[in-house]
């Protein structure tokens, strides 16, 4: 009886292209073979032939592996990750690239504190404007 042998063909997996963009610049545009990040539902990973999808990401560390097998990191604020074909685009308010997790954690905490302070100042200014408008509506003569 003749038996046929099935031969597995190893298809070369093409890398994904990771883009990390902020409102001010493209922080990273690089071919990668693996991405790990975190969403509100928990962490997840992407490999080159993963299905297309969109996910919200939370502030934290995004890890990626380059073509040489080296792992690198990006500290990101909340944002959106979109995977379409071989392109993975992460849109975030700010991102810091590096290989030292301790430094990235320190830098991101500093950025988040500064962002919180700016938001507090903006809320305070808005509250003052609202109070002025209310005073104007209650006594228009006095407001002028």
LOKOL-392853 format. One record per residue (C-alpha): residue number from 0; residue in three letters; chain; x, y, z. Coordinates in Angstrom, 2 decimals, decimal comma, always signed. Example, Ala and Ser with C-alpha at 12.3 -4.5 7.8 and 13.67 -1.06 7.14 Angstrom:
+-----+--------+--------+---------+---------+---------+
: num : residu : chaine :       X :       Y :       Z :
+-----+--------+--------+---------+---------+---------+
:   0 :    ALA :      A :  +12,30 :   -4,50 :   +7,80 :
:   1 :    SER :      A :  +13,67 :   -1,06 :   +7,14 :
+-----+--------+--------+---------+---------+---------+
//
This chain:
+-----+--------+--------+---------+---------+---------+
: num : residu : chaine :       X :       Y :       Z :
+-----+--------+--------+---------+---------+---------+
:   0 :    UNK :      A :   +0,00 :   +0,00 :   +0,00 :
:   1 :    UNK :      A :   +1,34 :   +3,38 :   -1,02 :
:   2 :    UNK :      A :   +1,12 :   +6,04 :   +1,59 :
:   3 :    UNK :      A :   +1,43 :   +9,65 :   +0,77 :
:   4 :    UNK :      A :   +3,34 :  +11,82 :   +3,13 :
:   5 :    UNK :      A :   +1,99 :  +15,22 :   +3,90 :
:   6 :    UNK :      A :   +4,71 :  +17,77 :   +3,79 :
:   7 :    UNK :      A :   +4,17 :  +20,92 :   +5,79 :
:   8 :    UNK :      A :   +5,26 :  +24,01 :   +3,99 :
:   9 :    UNK :      A :   +6,63 :  +26,64 :   +6,25 :
:  10 :    UNK :      A :   +5,27 :  +29,89 :   +5,01 :
:  11 :    UNK :      A :   +7,38 :  +32,88 :   +5,83 :
:  12 :    UNK :      A :   +5,33 :  +35,09 :   +8,10 :
:  13 :    UNK :      A :   +5,51 :  +38,71 :   +7,13 :
:  14 :    UNK :      A :   +5,96 :  +41,13 :  +10,02 :
:  15 :    UNK :      A :   +3,41 :  +43,70 :  +11,10 :
:  16 :    UNK :      A :   +4,13 :  +47,40 :  +10,85 :
:  17 :    UNK :      A :   +3,67 :  +49,15 :  +14,20 :
:  18 :    UNK :      A :   +2,92 :  +52,86 :  +14,18 :
:  19 :    UNK :      A :   +2,57 :  +54,80 :  +17,41 :
:  20 :    UNK :      A :   +1,19 :  +58,27 :  +16,76 :
:  21 :    UNK :      A :   +0,43 :  +61,23 :  +19,01 :
:  22 :    UNK :      A :   -1,27 :  +64,48 :  +18,03 :
:  23 :    UNK :      A :   +2,17 :  +66,03 :  +17,50 :
:  24 :    UNK :      A :   +4,22 :  +63,33 :  +15,76 :
:  25 :    UNK :      A :   +4,73 :  +59,76 :  +14,63 :
:  26 :    UNK :      A :   +6,76 :  +58,29 :  +17,51 :
:  27 :    UNK :      A :   +7,41 :  +54,89 :  +15,96 :
:  28 :    UNK :      A :   +7,04 :  +53,27 :  +12,54 :
:  29 :    UNK :      A :   +8,75 :  +49,88 :  +12,60 :
:  30 :    UNK :      A :   +8,28 :  +46,29 :  +11,41 :
:  31 :    UNK :      A :   +7,59 :  +44,02 :  +14,40 :
:  32 :    UNK :      A :   +6,73 :  +40,36 :  +14,98 :
:  33 :    UNK :      A :   +4,87 :  +40,65 :  +18,29 :
:  34 :    UNK :      A :   +2,95 :  +43,29 :  +20,25 :
:  35 :    UNK :      A :   +1,60 :  +43,07 :  +23,81 :
:  36 :    UNK :      A :   -0,50 :  +45,81 :  +25,41 :
:  37 :    UNK :      A :   -3,42 :  +46,28 :  +27,77 :
:  38 :    UNK :      A :   -7,08 :  +47,13 :  +27,25 :
:  39 :    UNK :      A :   -9,76 :  +47,79 :  +29,87 :
:  40 :    UNK :      A :  -10,53 :  +44,04 :  +29,69 :
:  41 :    UNK :      A :   -6,93 :  +42,95 :  +30,31 :
:  42 :    UNK :      A :   -3,72 :  +42,43 :  +28,37 :
:  43 :    UNK :      A :   -3,59 :  +40,93 :  +24,92 :
:  44 :    UNK :      A :   -1,01 :  +40,10 :  +22,29 :
:  45 :    UNK :      A :   -0,86 :  +40,38 :  +18,53 :
:  46 :    UNK :      A :   +1,07 :  +38,20 :  +16,11 :
:  47 :    UNK :      A :   +1,41 :  +38,91 :  +12,38 :
:  48 :    UNK :      A :   -1,63 :  +36,98 :  +11,14 :
:  49 :    UNK :      A :   -4,00 :  +38,05 :  +13,91 :
:  50 :    UNK :      A :   -7,48 :  +39,08 :  +12,79 :
:  51 :    UNK :      A :   -8,24 :  +42,74 :  +12,21 :
:  52 :    UNK :      A :   -9,82 :  +44,59 :  +15,11 :
:  53 :    UNK :      A :  -10,03 :  +47,80 :  +17,13 :
:  54 :    UNK :      A :   -9,42 :  +48,11 :  +20,86 :
:  55 :    UNK :      A :   -9,20 :  +50,83 :  +23,45 :
:  56 :    UNK :      A :   -5,91 :  +50,76 :  +25,35 :
:  57 :    UNK :      A :   -5,26 :  +51,93 :  +28,90 :
:  58 :    UNK :      A :   -2,24 :  +53,86 :  +30,19 :
:  59 :    UNK :      A :   +0,68 :  +51,51 :  +30,59 :
:  60 :    UNK :      A :   +3,48 :  +49,72 :  +28,78 :
:  61 :    UNK :      A :   +3,19 :  +48,46 :  +25,21 :
:  62 :    UNK :      A :   +5,83 :  +45,81 :  +24,47 :
:  63 :    UNK :      A :   +6,95 :  +44,92 :  +20,95 :
:  64 :    UNK :      A :   +9,52 :  +42,59 :  +19,44 :
:  65 :    UNK :      A :  +11,58 :  +43,74 :  +16,47 :
:  66 :    UNK :      A :  +12,73 :  +41,57 :  +13,57 :
:  67 :    UNK :      A :  +15,95 :  +40,68 :  +15,42 :
:  68 :    UNK :      A :  +13,98 :  +39,27 :  +18,36 :
:  69 :    UNK :      A :  +14,77 :  +42,18 :  +20,70 :
:  70 :    UNK :      A :  +11,97 :  +43,36 :  +22,98 :
:  71 :    UNK :      A :  +11,36 :  +47,10 :  +23,28 :
:  72 :    UNK :      A :   +8,80 :  +49,16 :  +25,17 :
:  73 :    UNK :      A :   +6,62 :  +52,22 :  +24,79 :
:  74 :    UNK :      A :   +4,87 :  +53,88 :  +27,71 :
:  75 :    UNK :      A :   +1,53 :  +55,12 :  +26,39 :
:  76 :    UNK :      A :   -1,42 :  +57,02 :  +27,76 :
:  77 :    UNK :      A :   -4,92 :  +55,84 :  +26,96 :
:  78 :    UNK :      A :   -5,75 :  +55,60 :  +23,29 :
:  79 :    UNK :      A :   -6,91 :  +53,39 :  +20,47 :
:  80 :    UNK :      A :   -5,24 :  +50,45 :  +18,75 :
:  81 :    UNK :      A :   -6,38 :  +49,57 :  +15,21 :
:  82 :    UNK :      A :   -5,11 :  +46,46 :  +13,40 :
:  83 :    UNK :      A :   -5,89 :  +46,31 :   +9,71 :
:  84 :    UNK :      A :   -3,96 :  +43,82 :   +7,60 :
:  85 :    UNK :      A :   -0,29 :  +44,09 :   +8,52 :
:  86 :    UNK :      A :   -0,61 :  +47,64 :   +9,92 :
:  87 :    UNK :      A :   -1,10 :  +48,17 :  +13,65 :
:  88 :    UNK :      A :   -1,66 :  +51,83 :  +14,49 :
:  89 :    UNK :      A :   -1,76 :  +53,08 :  +18,07 :
:  90 :    UNK :      A :   -3,15 :  +56,59 :  +18,52 :
:  91 :    UNK :      A :   -2,44 :  +58,04 :  +21,96 :
:  92 :    UNK :      A :   -2,02 :  +61,46 :  +23,57 :
:  93 :    UNK :      A :   +1,60 :  +60,77 :  +24,48 :
:  94 :    UNK :      A :   +4,17 :  +58,01 :  +24,16 :
:  95 :    UNK :      A :   +7,68 :  +57,50 :  +25,49 :
:  96 :    UNK :      A :   +9,93 :  +54,90 :  +23,82 :
:  97 :    UNK :      A :  +12,69 :  +53,03 :  +25,63 :
:  98 :    UNK :      A :  +14,19 :  +49,77 :  +26,79 :
:  99 :    UNK :      A :  +14,46 :  +50,64 :  +30,51 :
: 100 :    UNK :      A :  +11,13 :  +49,83 :  +32,18 :
: 101 :    UNK :      A :  +12,03 :  +51,71 :  +35,36 :
: 102 :    UNK :      A :  +12,77 :  +54,92 :  +33,45 :
: 103 :    UNK :      A :   +9,59 :  +54,54 :  +31,39 :
: 104 :    UNK :      A :   +7,49 :  +54,07 :  +34,52 :
: 105 :    UNK :      A :   +9,00 :  +57,16 :  +36,15 :
: 106 :    UNK :      A :   +8,54 :  +59,30 :  +33,01 :
: 107 :    UNK :      A :   +4,96 :  +58,15 :  +32,49 :
: 108 :    UNK :      A :   +4,00 :  +58,83 :  +36,13 :
: 109 :    UNK :      A :   +5,45 :  +62,34 :  +35,78 :
: 110 :    UNK :      A :   +3,52 :  +62,93 :  +32,54 :
: 111 :    UNK :      A :   +0,27 :  +61,65 :  +34,06 :
: 112 :    UNK :      A :   +0,72 :  +63,93 :  +37,11 :
: 113 :    UNK :      A :   +1,32 :  +66,93 :  +34,83 :
: 114 :    UNK :      A :   -1,71 :  +66,01 :  +32,74 :
: 115 :    UNK :      A :   -3,86 :  +65,71 :  +35,89 :
: 116 :    UNK :      A :   -2,67 :  +69,14 :  +37,04 :
: 117 :    UNK :      A :   -3,52 :  +70,72 :  +33,65 :
: 118 :    UNK :      A :   -6,97 :  +69,13 :  +33,76 :
: 119 :    UNK :      A :   -7,54 :  +70,44 :  +37,31 :
: 120 :    UNK :      A :   -6,53 :  +73,95 :  +36,20 :
: 121 :    UNK :      A :   -8,88 :  +73,75 :  +33,20 :
: 122 :    UNK :      A :  -11,79 :  +72,58 :  +35,38 :
: 123 :    UNK :      A :  -11,10 :  +75,42 :  +37,82 :
: 124 :    UNK :      A :  -11,06 :  +78,01 :  +35,02 :
: 125 :    UNK :      A :  -14,31 :  +76,57 :  +33,64 :
: 126 :    UNK :      A :  -15,95 :  +76,75 :  +37,08 :
: 127 :    UNK :      A :  -14,94 :  +80,45 :  +37,37 :
: 128 :    UNK :      A :  -16,45 :  +81,17 :  +33,93 :
: 129 :    UNK :      A :  -19,67 :  +79,39 :  +34,87 :
: 130 :    UNK :      A :  -19,91 :  +81,38 :  +38,11 :
: 131 :    UNK :      A :  -19,40 :  +84,66 :  +36,21 :
: 132 :    UNK :      A :  -22,13 :  +83,70 :  +33,71 :
: 133 :    UNK :      A :  -24,55 :  +82,84 :  +36,50 :
: 134 :    UNK :      A :  -23,85 :  +86,17 :  +38,25 :
: 135 :    UNK :      A :  -24,41 :  +87,95 :  +34,92 :
: 136 :    UNK :      A :  -27,77 :  +86,22 :  +34,40 :
: 137 :    UNK :      A :  -28,91 :  +86,91 :  +37,96 :
: 138 :    UNK :      A :  -27,96 :  +90,60 :  +37,90 :
: 139 :    UNK :      A :  -27,11 :  +91,84 :  +34,38 :
: 140 :    UNK :      A :  -26,75 :  +95,47 :  +35,56 :
: 141 :    UNK :      A :  -24,05 :  +94,58 :  +38,08 :
: 142 :    UNK :      A :  -22,13 :  +92,39 :  +35,65 :
: 143 :    UNK :      A :  -21,40 :  +95,35 :  +33,34 :
+-----+--------+--------+---------+---------+---------+
//
